[in-house]
Amino acid sequence: MIDIHSHILPGVDDGAQTIEDSIKMAEAALQDGITHIVATPHHNNGAYNNYKNNILLQVDELNRTFQERDIELVVLPGQETRIYGEMIEGLNGDEILPINEKTKYIFVEFPSNSVPRFSSQLFFDLQVKGYHPVIVHPERNKAIIENPELLYSFIKKGAYSQLTAGSVCGKFGRKIKKFSQQLIESNLAHFIASDAHNTKTRSFCMSEAFNEVRKNFGMDMVYQLSENAEDVIADRVLQSYPPHHVKREKILGLF
């Protein structure tokens, strides 16, 4: 299994703080069935900045440490970038790091409570340049919860989205779990990833999340979400189906 979103690099953000924390996370990931993990430290979120070349060096160092300790987890480079207007300049200037470095897939994080008005234009500009925006954890964004049409519009125009495994498992509460199911049902979710920060409060539960998907949507959806993770790190075309509108009456009944 491939986990495309994690905070396993030590001492760079609010994830693993020490190499010992990274090792504990690696052991937990392996126990959960994960073989490859993308390290996606926060960038430009107001608290942390992690630039492309620094991340590449840190990923290499972490892989060496794991190899020395016979930890059979492969770490790949990535970055969780808070959306900002100059992302294309950031890509051109080797500030922004695509998923697994050589792909055209870019993680984009919105502020917790809002979706900036320039997002649609920025996504269009990124796609014109050949990049594919991947919106991280939209199910936890207050503006999208209140107005799922925002996400529908982005997906309809070619963006992708990644749900947090903990959301699917109910770790963030019943309402977010239900909303995650609605996004999957409406073809508005293309990946499930851990967004793991540690082994205590924000761990992996990827296997549990895929069990939830299997119970509610069947094995075809499990395969689609799993294979998309494989395809994104290989820079292949993703499996996706035409998105549907989330039914408003269901949202009003929950939120």
C-alpha positions in Angstrom: 0.0 0.0 0.0 1.2 3.5 -0.8 0.5 6.5 1.5 0.9 9.7 -0.4 0.5 12.2 2.5 2.5 12.1 5.7 4.6 14.2 8.1 7.3 11.6 8.8 10.3 13.9 8.2 11.8 14.7 11.6 12.0 18.2 13.0 10.6 20.2 10.0 6.9 20.8 11.0 4.2 19.6 13.4 4.8 16.0 12.5 7.7 13.8 13.7 10.0 15.9 16.0 13.0 13.5 16.2 14.4 10.6 14.2 13.1 8.3 16.9 9.6 9.7 16.2 10.2 9.0 12.5 11.2 5.4 13.2 8.1 4.8 15.3 6.0 6.2 12.5 7.8 3.9 10.0 7.1 0.9 12.1 3.5 1.8 12.5 3.2 2.4 8.8 4.6 -1.0 8.0 2.3 -2.7 10.5 -0.6 -1.0 8.7 0.5 -2.5 5.4 2.2 0.6 3.9 5.3 -0.1 1.8 5.9 3.4 0.3 5.2 6.7 2.0 5.4 10.2 0.6 6.8 12.7 3.0 4.8 15.9 2.6 6.0 18.6 5.1 4.0 21.8 5.4 5.1 24.7 3.3 4.0 28.3 3.3 1.2 27.8 5.9 2.3 30.7 8.1 4.1 28.4 10.5 6.5 26.3 8.4 8.4 26.6 5.2 10.0 23.6 3.6 11.6 24.1 0.2 12.0 21.6 -2.6 15.8 21.0 -2.4 15.8 20.8 1.4 13.0 18.2 1.3 14.9 16.1 -1.3 18.0 16.1 1.0 16.0 15.2 4.1 14.2 12.3 2.3 17.5 10.9 1.2 18.8 11.0 4.7 15.7 9.4 6.2 15.9 6.6 3.6 19.5 6.0 4.6 18.6 5.8 8.3 15.8 3.3 7.6 18.1 1.2 5.5 20.8 1.2 8.2 18.1 0.0 10.7 16.6 -2.6 8.3 13.3 -0.7 8.2 11.7 -1.7 4.9 9.7 1.5 4.3 10.5 3.5 1.2 10.2 7.3 1.6 9.3 9.4 -1.4 9.5 13.2 -1.6 6.5 15.5 -1.6 5.2 18.8 -0.1 1.9 20.0 1.4 1.8 23.6 0.1 -0.7 26.1 1.4 -2.3 27.8 -1.6 -0.9 31.1 -2.7 -1.0 33.2 -5.8 2.6 32.7 -7.0 2.6 28.9 -7.0 3.6 28.7 -10.7 6.6 31.0 -10.0 7.3 28.7 -7.0 7.4 25.7 -9.4 9.6 27.5 -11.9 12.0 28.6 -9.1 12.4 25.1 -7.5 10.5 26.1 -4.4 7.5 23.9 -4.9 7.9 20.1 -5.0 5.5 17.9 -6.9 4.5 14.5 -5.5 7.5 12.2 -6.0 9.5 15.1 -7.5 9.2 14.2 -11.2 5.4 14.1 -11.6 2.9 16.8 -12.6 0.7 16.3 -9.5 0.8 19.1 -6.9 -0.6 19.0 -3.4 -2.6 22.1 -2.5 -3.9 22.9 0.9 -6.7 25.4 1.6 -6.9 27.4 4.9 -9.1 25.4 7.4 -12.1 27.7 7.2 -12.0 29.1 3.7 -11.3 28.7 0.0 -9.5 31.7 -1.5 -11.4 33.4 -4.4 -8.3 33.1 -6.7 -8.2 29.3 -6.4 -10.2 28.6 -9.5 -8.0 30.8 -11.7 -4.8 29.4 -10.1 -5.9 25.9 -10.8 -6.6 26.8 -14.4 -3.2 28.4 -14.7 -1.5 25.3 -13.2 -3.4 23.0 -15.6 -2.4 25.2 -18.6 1.2 24.6 -17.5 0.6 20.9 -17.4 0.2 20.4 -13.7 -2.6 18.6 -11.8 -3.8 20.2 -8.5 -4.6 17.7 -5.8 -6.7 19.3 -3.0 -5.8 17.8 0.4 -8.4 16.9 3.0 -11.3 18.9 1.5 -13.7 17.0 3.9 -12.2 19.0 6.8 -12.5 22.4 5.2 -15.3 24.5 6.7 -16.2 26.3 3.5 -16.4 23.1 1.5 -18.5 21.4 4.2 -21.0 24.3 4.0 -20.9 24.5 0.2 -19.8 21.2 -1.5 -20.3 22.9 -4.8 -16.9 24.6 -4.4 -15.2 21.2 -4.5 -17.5 20.0 -7.3 -16.5 22.9 -9.4 -12.8 22.3 -8.9 -13.1 18.5 -9.7 -15.4 19.2 -12.7 -12.6 21.4 -14.1 -9.9 18.8 -13.7 -8.6 19.0 -10.1 -8.3 16.0 -7.8 -8.8 15.5 -4.1 -7.4 13.4 -1.3 -9.3 12.4 1.8 -7.7 11.7 5.2 -7.9 8.1 6.3 -8.8 9.3 9.8 -11.8 11.2 8.4 -13.1 8.0 6.7 -12.6 6.1 9.9 -14.5 8.6 12.1 -11.4 9.9 13.9 -12.5 13.5 13.3 -16.1 12.9 14.2 -19.3 11.4 12.8 -20.2 14.4 10.6 -16.9 14.5 8.8 -17.0 10.7 8.4 -20.4 11.0 6.7 -19.3 13.9 4.6 -16.3 11.8 3.5 -18.6 9.0 2.4 -20.7 11.5 0.5 -17.6 12.8 -1.4 -16.6 9.2 -2.3 -20.2 8.5 -3.4 -20.2 11.6 -5.6 -16.9 10.8 -7.3 -15.3 13.8 -5.6 -12.5 11.9 -4.0 -9.6 10.3 -5.8 -7.2 9.2 -3.0 -7.1 8.2 0.7 -3.9 9.0 2.6 -3.0 9.1 6.2 -1.8 12.6 6.8 -0.1 11.0 9.7 1.8 13.3 12.2 2.7 10.8 14.9 1.8 7.4 16.3 -0.5 8.6 19.1 -3.0 11.3 18.1 -2.6 11.4 14.3 -1.5 7.9 13.2 -2.2 5.9 10.0 -5.4 3.8 10.0 -5.1 3.3 6.3 -6.2 -0.4 6.4 -9.2 0.6 8.6 -10.2 3.3 6.1 -10.1 1.0 3.1 -12.2 -1.5 5.1 -14.8 1.2 5.5 -14.6 1.9 1.8 -15.0 -1.8 1.0 -18.1 -2.1 3.3 -19.8 1.0 1.9 -18.7 1.1 -1.8 -17.3 -2.3 -2.7 -13.9 -3.6 -3.9 -14.0 -1.7 -7.1 -13.7 1.6 -5.2 -11.0 0.2 -3.0 -9.0 -0.8 -6.1 -9.6 2.6 -7.8 -8.4 4.6 -4.8 -5.4 2.3 -4.2 -4.3 2.2 -7.8 -4.6 6.0 -8.1 -1.9 6.2 -5.3 0.3 4.0 -7.4 -0.4 6.0 -10.6 0.2 9.4 -9.0 3.8 8.5 -7.9 4.4 7.1 -11.4 3.0 10.2 -13.1 0.3 8.2 -14.9 -3.3 9.2 -15.7 -5.6 8.6 -12.8 -8.8 6.7 -12.7 -11.8 9.0 -12.2 -15.5 9.2 -13.0 -17.6 12.2 -13.7 -18.4 14.0 -10.5 -21.9 14.4 -9.1 -23.4 17.1 -6.9 -23.6 16.3 -3.2 -27.3 16.2 -2.4 -28.0 19.3 -0.4 -30.7 17.8 1.8 -28.2 15.3 3.2 -25.8 18.1 4.1 -28.5 20.1 5.8 -29.5 17.1 7.8 -26.0 16.6 9.1 -24.4 20.1 9.5 
